[in-house]
């Protein structure tokens, strides 16, 4: 299994611009943080690799969230709360 702590390399990049850092996977900003917010975005791709990239970004950059799936629905656990994805996205206070 790949190192879960480091954001993967395949089709993945990390870009910081104007104080916002984004982890892109296949051109979709799956995690963005800065300006007091963390935004998770599946881009419509509810795949295990998208979820892995989100969790890798959280671990590598100390963002404090974890994404998981139950009964085909996606959730994020953050600051003791479990929050369902609203369509493709979840926005969290940083």
Secondary structure as UniProt FT lines:
FT   TURN            10..11
FT   STRAND          12..17
FT   TURN            18..19
FT   STRAND          20..25
FT   TURN            26..27
FT   STRAND          28..34
FT   TURN            35..36
FT   STRAND          37..41
FT   TURN            43..44
FT   HELIX           48..61
FT   STRAND          65..70
FT   TURN            71..72
FT   STRAND          73..78
FT   TURN            79..80
FT   STRAND          81..84
FT   TURN            87..88
FT   STRAND          89..93
//
